[in-house]
Amino acid sequence: MIGDDDEPRTVFAPGQDGGEDADRTVFGGSAPAAPTASGAGIKPGDVLNHMFGVRRFLARGGMGEVFEGTNLATDERVAIKVMLPALAADPKVIALFKREAQTLTRLHHEAVVQYRVLAMEPELGVLYIVTEYIDGTSLSDVLASLRPSAAELGQLLRRLASGLAAAHRLGAIHRDVSPDNVLLSGGELHRAKLIDFGIAKDLDPGTATIVGDGFAGKLGYVAPEQLGDFSRALGPWTDVYSLGLVILALARGADLGLGGTLVDAVDKRRAGLDLSAVPMPLRSVIERMVRADPATRLQDMDAVLAALAAAEVPAASTPRLPLRWIAIAGGAALLLLILAVWLFGERDAPQKAESTPAVADNPVQRAQSAINAALPSVSCTWLSIVDVAQQGGGTQVALTGVAGDPAQAQEEISRVLEAQKLPSRRIDFADVSSITQSGCAALDAFRQIRATGRNRLSVPQRRFEMRPQAQDESYAGRLAANAVINIAIGDPSLDFALLGLEPSGKIDMLIDSRRMFADKLRQSSDGIPIADLGEDRYRLQIDLDHAGWSGLLLVTGKGPFDADVLASPLGSRGADWRERVATLASERGWRTDMIWFQSVNAGQD
């Protein structure tokens, strides 16, 4: 049975603990406790499956020991979680361990620690999980020293809610969302990651963990239903409550004091919470998250994101807490070109979907606001709204873009609208193309630094027909499509780069700076004619001699735009790459826009 103080930890780094027995002063120079010597296990110097070298012991939890290790093929630092020998013979424990890995190796989100692999080391006979190694400190360790603004609180809430939404869509709830389990990579709030899904519970009511269906987690941040109130029914709303408490604690700059005995914890929740430390307008969102009765609480993270968008919390004005960071796996594109339509009106300011009663009653505004808030958390996608309209008493939404799994993405959007209780919803994904999973990391990384406001990239049409090329054209005498792309940056002080993307995940740097673009403009050669339309607007023609989808990525901000980062080859887009993209984006103010289009043979759809 996993207890309150000895739950398993998923990933450790300096400044984290692994239960009561783990040393919390690693940064201060104290050596962590030694791993258990009894029974089979691993030790520094071991090599697991000829892939992962074990470097040093970090900590011990109720189910396993955690070591720092190295991927011998890539030199990436990793965390290795190994089941304790005393538990390895228990089939229930093994089932929990495996389910944890099976769920979380499918989860890719910048706000959640990345699980790499579940494997058995045949010679040592140990079952282990490999995760990314996070070098940072827990939120609980710095709670009293942070003074976040309303914008920073809102951005953190958005980031963590987005990560939990991704986990919930895979059928697991965390059940122990607390400051201890929010790790600040590099000590920075805007790079927060959720850790320790070791007690995550499958949402299938036919399955149970070894902790049963009741309490799991620390008393201070669990929901009332985890303490036995309200029929003990657990679900996404359970994490909603705990996440609300985390934001409240950060706003206060102190632990909430909701622990104690089980009876004390129940009574304190029933008595209600003082939310005065939470700034307006964020307070209205937190109030709906921490209602004791789950039936009156915001039901899931999509509802939280929609409420946050409607509350008009101001955006963070400094790089301390920019957008949300990366999550995932990435795409690229063959070509010379790249791009695809996402004509979707002005997005300069936060949506004001429910700022007035009139707007709150407008299903079109509600739908658009809810979808805009949810899109950053829909993994392996780049989607934009084409149109939202009312037809026949229902709401119709048309989107365009690309997705690794269009059916799953469509289902996620449908759940967002369902949470808004919109009647007879119809979601049109006819203009959404599928791409390979190998392109997911780049899509997710670049989506998290997606610019808000007007589109800077657009195409007059989504499909361009291939035709025989004249002798003076780049593919003389051959079939090729002549794709037309519009670029509207509107700020000559911004540097920028253009990259080509392929559904396979391949990325090519086409234009690495405004200076190179200006040279191309003067030369108007190399198969990429450029016309200056004035006011920092341009029209490009990209010629393609192959059928299929291509994408164009625009990155604006301060250069240089490192090709080895932005156009990193397939196989090298792990956690370290995502952190590098996030760090450079923060330092240089990078923002992205992307379009996708298709070149088709005559008669091809």
N, C-alpha and C positions, 0 to 999 in steps of 0.2 A: 504494500500500500504506500503510495506516495504521500508524504506528510506535508505540513505547512512549511517547514524549514529545510526540507531536503529534496525538493523537487529537482528533476534533471535539468541541467542547463544546456542550451544548444550550442552556443559559441562563446568563447571567452577571449578576452584581450586584457591588457593592463588596465586595472581600474575596475574590473568586474569581479563578482564573486561566483562561487560555485556551490552555494549552500553555506551552512554554518561553519563547516570545517575548512572552507577555502580562504586563503589569505587575500584580503582586500587592499593590501598596500604594496602591490607589485611595483607601481610607479615610484614608491618611496624606497625601493631597494630590498624589501624583505623577500626572502625566498618562499615560494609556495610550498605547501606540504607535499611530502613525497607520495607517490601512488602506492596503492596497497601492494604488498609483496606476495600475498597468498594467492594461489590459483593461477591459471593462465591469464595472460594479459599482454600488453605491449610496454615498451620502455624506450627512452631516447636511444637512437641509433638503429632501431628496427626499420625495415623497409616493408611496406604493405603492398602486396600484389605487384611488386616491381615498379610501383608508380608513386607511392607517397612515403617520403622519409620522415620519421618521427624525430623532432628536434628537442622538445622539452615538455615536461608536465606542466599543466596550467591549473587545473582545479578538479574537484570531485563533487558530483551531485548524488541524488538518491538512486539513479539508475546507471550512471556511467562516469567515466573519467574523460577529461578533455585534454588534448595535447596540441601544442603548436607543431605544424608539420610543413613540408614543402612538396609541391608537385614537381617531381624530378624532371619531367619533360619541359615544363614551362618556367620553373623557378618561382612559381607563385606561392606565397605564404597561404597556408590553409589551417583550419581548425579540424581536428580529428576527434570524434566522439565515439568512445568504445564502451560497450556494455560491460558492467561489472561482472566478473566471473561468477559471483554468488547468485546472480540473477539470470545468467545465460541459459540455465537449464529449465527455466520457467516458460512454458509455451505462451502464457498470457503476456509476459513481459516482452518476449520476442515479437509477438503480434503487434504490440503497441509500438515497439521500436521500428518495425518494418512499416507500419502504417504511417508513422510520422515521416519517414523518409519518402515513401511512395507519394504522399500528398505534397510534400514540400519540394521535392526535386522537380515537380511540375509548376512550381510557383516562381515567377520571375517578376520582381517589382523592386524598384529602387529603395523603397522604404522597408523592405524585409530582407533579413540576412539570406544570402543565396546558398541553397543546398546544392552540392555537386553530385554526390553519388552515395549509394548504399552498397556495400560489398562485404564479402567474407574473405578473410585472409586464411587460405587453406593450411599453411604450415603452422601458424600460431593458433588457428582455430578461434579467431575473434571476429565478431560482427561489428562493423563500424560505419559511421556516417562522416562524410567530408563536407565541410561548409567553407565559405569564404572566411578569411581571418579579418576581423574588424579591430583596428587599432584605435581605441578610444576609451571613453569613460561613460558610465551609466548616467542617465538623467538624475537619478536619485542622489548621486554624489555631488552634483553641482546645483541642485534645486535652489538652495538658498542664495547662490551667487548670481543667478541670472535675473535680468530685469527686462523681459521681453515686452515689446510693444503690442498693441492690439493686432497690428498687421502680422507680426511674427507668430503670435498665438494662433491666428487664423490660418496662416500658412502651415504651421506644424500640424494643426488639426486636419487640414486638408491632405497633407502628405500621409499621415498615419492612417486616416480613414480610407484613403485610396488603397494603401497596402492591405489593410484588413478586408476591404471589399474584394480584392483579388483572392485572398485566402478563403473567404466565405464562398466565393463562386466555385472553388474546388471542393467544397463540402466540409470545411473544417473551421472551427472557431478556436480562438487562442485560449480564452478562459483565464489568462493571467496577465492581462495588459496592466502594467504598472510602471512607475518610473524606473524600477530595477531592470525592467525588460525593454527599456528604450535606450539604445546605445548611440552615443553621439560620436560618429566617426570623425577623428581628428579633433574632437571636442567641440564641433560646430553644430548648432541647433538645426541648421538647414540641411544637414546630412544625417539626420536621425534615422535609425533603423530599428525595427522591431526584432527582438530575438526570443529564443526559448519557446518554441512551439512544442516542446516535449510533452506537454499535457494537452495538446490540441485534441479535440474530440470530433470524430466523424459525425456529421449531421444526420446520417442514416439512423433512425430510431432503433433499428434492429441490431446496431452494434454498440458496444460499450467498452470503455477503457478500464484499466485496472483500478482507476480511481472512482469507478461507478458513475452515476448520473448526477451526483450532488456536487459538493464543494471540491474545487481544485484551485489552488492559487493562494495568494496571501490575503489575509483577512482585510487589510487596509484598503484594497481597491476592487474587491469582488462585488458582483451585483447581488441584490437581495435574494434573488432566486437561487443563487449558489449557496446561500445560508439557510435555505429551507422555506423561505417565503414564496408566496404566489405560485404554488403547485410545483416548484422546482423545475419549471420548464426552461431549458436553455436553448439559445439560438443566437443569431447575429446581434439581436438586441442586448444580449449579455455583454458582448464586447463594446457595444455602444455606450453602456453605462460606465464601464471601467475607463474607456478612453475619455469620457467626459470628466471623470475624477482626475485623470492625469493632467488635463488642461487646467482644471481648477487648481490643482496643487502647484502647477507652474505659475499660474497667475498670482497665487498667494506667496510663492517663494518658500513653501514649507510643506511638509507632510500634512495630510488632512486629519490625522488622529482618529481614523475610523476603525482601528483594529481593537485590540483588547481581547476579552473573552468572546465566545460565539454570541452569547446573549447581548453583550455590550455592542457588538458590531451590528446586530439586528436592530437594536433600539436606536442607535445613532442614525441609521438610514431611515427609519420610520419617522424620526423627528424632523427630517428635512435638512437641507444644506444651505449654508450662507454663501451666496454667489456674488456678494458685493465686490469682491476683488477682481471679478471678470469684467473687463471693459465692455461698454456698449459699442456696437450692436451685437457683439459676439455672445453676450450674456443670454440672449433669447434662445440661441442655439444650444448652449450648454444646459440651460434649464430644461429643455425638451429631451436632452440626452440622459439626465440624471434623475428622472422621475422614478420613484421607487417601484411603482406598478408597471411592469413591462407592457401592459396593454395600452398605457397612455404615453409610453416612451417612443422616440423615433425608432423604427423597427429594424433598420439596417443602415449600412454605411452609405448606400446610394441616397437614402433619405437625408442623412447627415450632410452629404456633399451638396444636395439640392438646397437644403435649409441654409447652408453656409453661403451659397451663391446668392440666395434671395436676401440674405441679411446685409449685403453690400459692405462686408468688412474690407477696409482699404488694403491695397496691395503693399507689401513690404517695399520700402524705398531704398534699401541698401542691400548689398550682396550678402549680408549676414543671413538672411532667410529668403532667398529667391524662390521662384516657382517651386515645383517639386522636382526631385532629381530622378534619375534614371531607373529604370527597372529592367532590364531584360534582353533582348536578343535582337539582332539587327539586320537590316536589309541593305542591299546595295544594288547597283545596277550597271549593267553592261555598258553600254553605250558611249555615246557621245553626248548624252543628253539626259533626259530624265525629267519627268515631271508628270503631273496629272492633277487634274482639276479639283480645285476645291473652292469653288466660288461660294464663298459664304460671307455674306455681308460684313458690316463693320463690327469689329470686336475690340475696339480700343478701350472701352470701359467695362467693368463688371456688369453682367446682366442684372437688370432691375426687375426680375420677374414678379416679385411679390412685395414691392415697395409700397404699393397703395392697394386699397381694396379692389379698385377697378382692375388693376393688373393681376392681383391674386385670383380674380374670378375669370381671367382670360386663359383658356386652356392652351392656346397657341404660345403665349408668353411663358406659361408654366412649363410646357413641354420643352421649349427651346432652352430655358434656363436650366432645367434638370439635366438635359442631355449635354449641354456645354460643361456643366460641373462634373459629369460622369466620364466624359470622353478621355481625359488623361489617365484614368484607371483601367481602361479597356485594353488589355495587353495585346501586343503584336498587331497593332492597327495604326493607321493614320487616316482618320475619318473627319469629314466636315459636313455640316448641314447644308443641303441645297435648298430645301424648302420645308416649312411647317405650315400646315393649313388645316382648316376645318372643312370636312366634306361629309354630307349626309348625317350630321349630328355627331360625327366622330373626328378624331385627330389623325391626320396623315403626316408622316415625317419621311422625307427623302434624304438619303445620305450618299456621299461619294467618297472614294478613297480606296484603300487596300486593307486586307486583313489576312492573318495567317489562317484563321478559321472563321469565315464570314457568318456561318450559321450560329456559332457560339457568340460572336460579337452582336449579331442581331438579337439573340435571346437576352443578352445583357442589357441592351438598349430597351428592349421590351419590359424588362423588370424595372428599369428606372421609371418608365412611364406608368407602369402599374402602381408603383409607389405613390405617384401623384394622383391616382384614382381617376385617370382620364378615360372617358368612355370610348368604346370601340376603336382601339388604337390600330393603325396600320403603318407598318414600317417598310419602306421601299429600299431594298438593298440591291436593286437591279444594276446600279452603277458602282457597286463595290466589287473589286477584283480580289481574287485570292493570290497569295504569294507563298513561297516556301517558308518553312519554319526557320531555316537558316538565316532568313532576313530579319527575324524578330528582334534580336538584340539591338540592332541599329535603329529600327523603328521606335522601340521603346525608349532608348537613350535620347534620341533627338526629339521625340514627342514631349519629353519632360521639360525641355527648354523651348517649347513652341511659343512663338510670339503671339501675343494677343493684339487685337486691333484689326485693321484692314489687311486683306491679303496682299502680300508683296509678289507672289507668283500666281499666274493664272494662264489658262489656255482657252482659246475661243471655242474649242470642241474637245471631246474626250478621245475621239478616234480619228486617226489620219490614214487615208487610203494610200497604199503603195502604188506607184505608177512608174512607167518607163521614164528615165531621166534624160534630159537633153544633153548634148555634147558639152555645153558650158557649165553643166552642173556637176556636183561632186562625185556622184556615182553614174557617170556618163554611160548611157546605153543599158543600165541595169535598173531593176525594180528598187524603188526606195520611197519612203514617206518623208514629206517635208513638214515637220512639226513646227508650229509657231508658238512661242512662249513669250508672255508679257512679264516684265519685271518692273515693279514700281517701288523703289526704295524710299524716295522722297526725303532723304537726309544725306547730303553730300559729305557730312562729317563721319558717317559710318563706313568702315571698311567692310568688305564682304567676300565670300567665296561661293563658288557653285560646284556641286558634286553630282555625278551621275550615279543612279541606283539601278540595280537589277533585281527582279524577284528572287533570284538565286541567293541574294545577300551580298553580291559583289558591289564594291563602291570604288568609283574613280574620281580623283580630283580633276575637274575640268578647268576651273578658274580659281587661282589661289589668292587673288587680291584685287582690289579695285584698280590698281595700277596695271595689272595684267589684262583686266577687262578693257581698260582704256586703250591699251595697245591693240587688242583684238578689234575694238571699235574702229580704230584708225586703219587697220589692215583689212578688216572685213573679209577675212580669208579663213583657211583651214576648215572649210565646210560649215562654219558657224557665222553667217552674216548677222551683223548687229546694226540696228537702227536706233539713233538717239531721238526720242520723242519729246525731249525737254522736261524740265522739272524733275530730273533724276528718274526718268522713266525710259525704258528701253524695250525693243522687240528683238527677239532672237529667232533665227531659223536653225533647227537642228535636223539634219538629214540622217535617216536610219535605213539601212539596207537589210534589216531583219524584222520579221513579224513578231509581235508580242508586246508586253508591257515594259515601260521604262519610267524611271522617276527622276526628278530633279530636286535637289536639296539646296536651299539658299541659307547660308549662315551669315548673319550680320553681327557687327560688334567691333571689337578692337583686334587687329591682327597681332602677330601672324597666326594664320589658320593652319595648324600643323597637319600635314598630310598623313603622317604616321599615326596621328590620333583620329582625325575625322574619317580618314579612308583606311582605317586599320583592316588588315586582311582577315578573311574568315578563319576561325580557329583561335583568334587572339582577342576576342571581345568578351572577356570574362569580367569579374568584379573589378579588377585593377583598371581595366580599360574604362569601365563605366565611371569609376571614381575620377579617373583622369579627365574624362569629358566634363563631368560635373564641376570639377575644380577649375578647369580652364574657363568654362562657361561663366562661373561665378566671378573669377578674376577679370575676365575680359568682356563681360556683358554680352555673351553670345546669345542670340535668339535664332530660331529656325523657322523656316516655312518649307513646305514640300508639295509637289504636285506629281500626279501619275497620269500617263496617257498610253494609248495603244496604237501601234502601227499594224494595219491589217491589209491582207491581200484583197483584191477586188472580189466582192461577193461574200467576204468573211464578216461575221458579226463582230 
